[in-house]
Amino acid sequence: MQPVIWLLLFLSSAVMVLHLAPSWVGRVAAYNPVEWAVVAARRAMLVHADWSTVWTRLGLLAAAVLLMGFLATRAFRAYRKST
């Protein structure tokens, strides 16, 4: 795995409970796409699932995927024009 993926994984609640981690980890986890996926999966598996949280987190993930796809396509086109 890439180092960035490891960093995102360890800065989420997938590895440790956030209230046991330093406070800055919790602040970073709020903007971490891995944390969004972990929270969505955990909330969806509850007996009384919190679907508003699940759909919100999945929407954030979809927006991040679209944004990253757009930026990657734009960067690739700029690279092709430069060669």
N, CA, C and O of each residue as an XYZ file, in Angstrom:
332
protein
N       0.837     -1.187      0.000
C       0.000      0.000      0.000
C       0.877      1.244      0.000
O       2.019      1.239      0.460
N       0.299      2.292     -0.529
C       1.013      3.553     -0.577
C       1.073      4.179      0.818
O       0.175      3.962      1.632
N       2.120      4.950      1.096
C       2.237      5.589      2.424
C       1.064      6.500      2.769
O       0.678      6.588      3.935
N       0.491      7.180      1.774
C      -0.632      8.070      2.053
C      -1.837      7.260      2.525
O      -2.555      7.681      3.432
N      -2.056      6.104      1.912
C      -3.179      5.259      2.317
C      -2.982      4.756      3.741
O      -3.936      4.715      4.517
N      -1.767      4.375      4.092
C      -1.485      3.948      5.466
C      -1.751      5.082      6.440
O      -2.335      4.873      7.504
N      -1.325      6.278      6.078
C      -1.540      7.439      6.947
C      -3.030      7.696      7.151
O      -3.475      7.919      8.277
N      -3.803      7.665      6.064
C      -5.247      7.875      6.185
C      -5.900      6.780      7.014
O      -6.826      7.049      7.779
N      -5.425      5.549      6.870
C      -5.985      4.440      7.637
C      -5.721      4.620      9.131
O      -6.619      4.422      9.948
N      -4.500      4.994      9.485
C      -4.160      5.141     10.898
C      -4.736      6.405     11.517
O      -4.800      6.510     12.742
N      -5.156      7.364     10.704
C      -5.800      8.573     11.221
C      -7.317      8.461     11.099
O      -7.998      9.443     10.804
N      -7.832      7.269     11.326
C      -9.274      7.041     11.311
C      -9.631      6.112     12.467
O      -8.756      5.598     13.163
N     -10.919      5.909     12.653
C     -11.343      5.018     13.726
C     -11.307      3.558     13.307
O     -11.776      2.697     14.051
N     -10.765      3.260     12.141
C     -10.609      1.869     11.706
C      -9.555      1.155     12.541
O      -9.605     -0.067     12.683
N      -8.613      1.890     13.088
C      -7.509      1.297     13.848
C      -7.725      1.434     15.350
O      -7.481      0.490     16.101
N      -8.179      2.601     15.791
C      -8.380      2.814     17.226
C      -9.609      3.683     17.453
O     -10.038      4.424     16.568
N     -10.157      3.579     18.636
C     -11.292      4.417     19.004
C     -10.796      5.854     19.124
O      -9.789      6.118     19.781
N     -11.502      6.771     18.493
C     -11.008      8.146     18.424
C     -10.960      8.847     19.772
O     -10.121      9.726     19.969
N     -11.828      8.491     20.701
C     -11.762      9.179     21.994
C     -10.557      8.730     22.820
O     -10.241      9.360     23.829
N      -9.880      7.656     22.415
C      -8.639      7.244     23.077
C      -7.398      7.849     22.417
O      -6.307      7.819     22.986
N      -7.572      8.390     21.229
C      -6.465      8.998     20.489
C      -6.299     10.457     20.905
O      -7.190     11.027     21.534
N      -5.165     11.065     20.558
C      -5.006     12.505     20.821
C      -6.095     13.303     20.100
O      -6.639     12.853     19.091
N      -6.403     14.473     20.618
C      -7.514     15.262     20.079
C      -7.288     15.669     18.620
O      -8.249     15.793     17.861
N      -6.030     15.880     18.220
C      -5.769     16.287     16.851
C      -6.108     15.173     15.858
O      -6.428     15.456     14.703
N      -6.042     13.915     16.290
C      -6.405     12.804     15.409
C      -7.894     12.862     15.096
O      -8.300     12.599     13.964
N      -8.694     13.197     16.072
C     -10.126     13.342     15.855
C     -10.456     14.464     14.892
O     -11.368     14.343     14.074
N      -9.711     15.561     14.990
C      -9.937     16.668     14.065
C      -9.535     16.293     12.651
O     -10.221     16.661     11.698
N      -8.438     15.568     12.497
C      -8.013     15.112     11.170
C      -8.999     14.094     10.620
O      -9.299     14.107      9.426
N      -9.505     13.216     11.472
C     -10.429     12.165     11.036
C     -11.726     12.750     10.482
O     -12.370     12.121      9.642
N     -12.114     13.921     10.927
C     -13.349     14.537     10.427
C     -13.260     14.836      8.932
O     -14.290     14.904      8.261
N     -12.061     15.015      8.401
C     -11.859     15.323      6.984
C     -11.251     14.147      6.218
O     -10.835     14.303      5.070
N     -11.199     12.996      6.834
C     -10.546     11.818      6.257
C     -11.576     10.948      5.538
O     -12.520     10.474      6.171
N     -11.416     10.727      4.222
C     -12.371      9.888      3.491
C     -12.437      8.450      4.007
O     -13.490      7.817      3.921
N     -11.351      7.933      4.533
C     -11.376      6.580      5.104
C     -12.303      6.556      6.317
O     -13.054      5.600      6.509
N     -12.252      7.588      7.118
C     -13.134      7.686      8.288
C     -14.598      7.764      7.854
O     -15.467      7.173      8.495
N     -14.872      8.489      6.771
C     -16.244      8.570      6.272
C     -16.757      7.185      5.907
O     -17.895      6.837      6.223
N     -15.918      6.397      5.242
C     -16.327      5.041      4.847
C     -16.507      4.141      6.065
O     -17.451      3.352      6.116
N     -15.618      4.248      7.041
C     -15.709      3.421      8.248
C     -16.989      3.745      9.016
O     -17.702      2.838      9.445
N     -17.281      5.024      9.189
C     -18.486      5.426      9.919
C     -19.737      4.973      9.173
O     -20.678      4.474      9.791
N     -19.759      5.139      7.862
C     -20.925      4.720      7.072
C     -21.150      3.223      7.194
O     -22.287      2.781      7.364
N     -20.090      2.439      7.109
C     -20.221      0.986      7.209
C     -20.688      0.564      8.598
O     -21.546     -0.310      8.724
N     -20.132      1.173      9.635
C     -20.537      0.816     10.998
C     -21.982      1.204     11.279
O     -22.716      0.435     11.900
N     -22.396      2.368     10.839
C     -23.772      2.811     11.078
C     -24.769      1.982     10.280
O     -25.887      1.754     10.742
N     -24.385      1.528      9.093
C     -25.292      0.729      8.270
C     -25.511     -0.662      8.853
O     -26.544     -1.280      8.594
N     -24.563     -1.161      9.630
C     -24.668     -2.506     10.184
C     -25.377     -2.556     11.537
O     -25.567     -3.640     12.087
N     -25.767     -1.419     12.075
C     -26.480     -1.405     13.341
C     -27.894     -1.953     13.168
O     -28.453     -1.909     12.072
N     -28.467     -2.466     14.249
C     -29.835     -2.971     14.201
C     -30.791     -1.853     13.800
O     -31.650     -2.043     12.939
N     -30.641     -0.707     14.416
C     -31.430      0.469     14.058
C     -30.478      1.445     13.375
O     -29.953      2.371     13.993
N     -30.275      1.212     12.096
C     -29.273      1.977     11.343
C     -29.642      3.450     11.271
O     -30.808      3.813     11.119
N     -28.627      4.282     11.384
C     -28.772      5.733     11.253
C     -28.540      6.071      9.776
O     -27.436      6.443      9.379
N     -29.601      5.937      8.970
C     -29.445      6.059      7.525
C     -29.096      7.465      7.078
O     -28.474      7.628      6.028
N     -29.470      8.480      7.830
C     -29.100      9.839      7.416
C     -27.581     10.009      7.465
O     -26.999     10.628      6.574
N     -26.943      9.468      8.491
C     -25.482      9.525      8.573
C     -24.842      8.694      7.481
O     -23.855      9.113      6.877
N     -25.397      7.511      7.219
C     -24.842      6.633      6.177
C     -24.884      7.332      4.827
O     -23.879      7.363      4.116
N     -26.043      7.896      4.462
C     -26.161      8.543      3.162
C     -25.327      9.820      3.081
O     -24.805     10.154      2.017
N     -25.200     10.528      4.191
C     -24.347     11.722      4.198
C     -22.899     11.346      3.941
O     -22.227     11.971      3.120
N     -22.410     10.315      4.648
C     -21.018      9.893      4.466
C     -20.785      9.334      3.068
O     -19.744      9.598      2.467
N     -21.734      8.569      2.541
C     -21.590      8.047      1.187
C     -21.636      9.171      0.153
O     -20.947      9.109     -0.865
N     -22.443     10.190      0.414
C     -22.468     11.357     -0.469
C     -21.148     12.107     -0.458
O     -20.672     12.552     -1.502
N     -20.557     12.247      0.721
C     -19.240     12.884      0.806
C     -18.186     12.075      0.055
O     -17.330     12.639     -0.626
N     -18.252     10.752      0.183
C     -17.317      9.894     -0.548
C     -17.505     10.025     -2.056
O     -16.525     10.098     -2.798
N     -18.746     10.056     -2.511
C     -19.013     10.208     -3.944
C     -18.501     11.554     -4.446
O     -17.928     11.630     -5.533
N     -18.701     12.610     -3.673
C     -18.203     13.927     -4.061
C     -16.681     13.938     -4.131
O     -16.103     14.534     -5.040
N     -16.029     13.277     -3.171
C     -14.566     13.206     -3.190
C     -14.064     12.432     -4.412
O     -13.072     12.819     -5.030
N     -14.749     11.342     -4.755
C     -14.354     10.560     -5.935
C     -14.511     11.393     -7.200
O     -13.622     11.396     -8.052
N     -15.627     12.098     -7.331
C     -15.834     12.937     -8.512
C     -14.796     14.053     -8.605
O     -14.266     14.327     -9.682
N     -14.510     14.691     -7.481
C     -13.519     15.760     -7.471
C     -12.128     15.234     -7.829
O     -11.424     15.846     -8.632
N     -11.733     14.113     -7.244
C     -10.411     13.547     -7.545
C     -10.323     13.078     -8.996
O      -9.278     13.219     -9.632
N     -11.415     12.519     -9.520
C     -11.438     12.119    -10.933
C     -11.299     13.315    -11.854
O     -10.576     13.258    -12.849
N     -11.993     14.404    -11.525
C     -11.886     15.626    -12.320
C     -10.461     16.181    -12.284
O      -9.897     16.532    -13.320
N      -9.892     16.254    -11.092
C      -8.532     16.795    -10.963
C      -7.498     15.909    -11.666
O      -6.563     16.417    -12.285
N      -7.664     14.603    -11.574
C      -6.725     13.693    -12.247
C      -6.832     13.831    -13.760
O      -5.816     13.842    -14.456
N      -8.052     13.936    -14.271
C      -8.240     14.105    -15.713
C      -7.644     15.421    -16.188
O      -7.000     15.482    -17.235
N      -7.862     16.457    -15.420
C      -7.314     17.767    -15.779
C      -5.784     17.758    -15.764
O      -5.146     18.325    -16.651
N      -5.207     17.118    -14.762
C      -3.750     17.041    -14.678
C      -3.186     16.216    -15.836
O      -2.150     16.566    -16.401
N      -3.864     15.123    -16.189
C      -3.393     14.295    -17.280
C      -3.445     15.035    -18.601
O      -2.527     14.919    -19.413
N      -4.517     15.803    -18.828
C      -4.622     16.585    -20.067
C      -3.534     17.650    -20.121
O      -2.959     17.886    -21.184
N      -3.245     18.291    -19.006
C      -2.166     19.300    -18.979
C      -0.825     18.638    -19.245
O       0.029     19.216    -19.918
N      -0.630     17.443    -18.729
C       0.614     16.717    -18.967
C       0.761     16.360    -20.447
O       1.842     16.503    -21.018
N      -0.328     15.895    -21.064
C      -0.274     15.529    -22.479
C       0.019     16.739    -23.344
O       0.741     16.614    -24.333
N      -0.510     17.896    -23.012
C      -0.255     19.107    -23.787
C       1.183     19.581    -23.653
O       1.726     20.211    -24.560
N       1.802     19.270    -22.503
C       3.176     19.750    -22.266
C       4.222     18.907    -22.991
O       5.366     19.339    -23.132
N       3.850     17.715    -23.453
C       4.845     16.867    -24.139
C       4.722     16.944    -25.623
O       5.482     16.293    -26.341
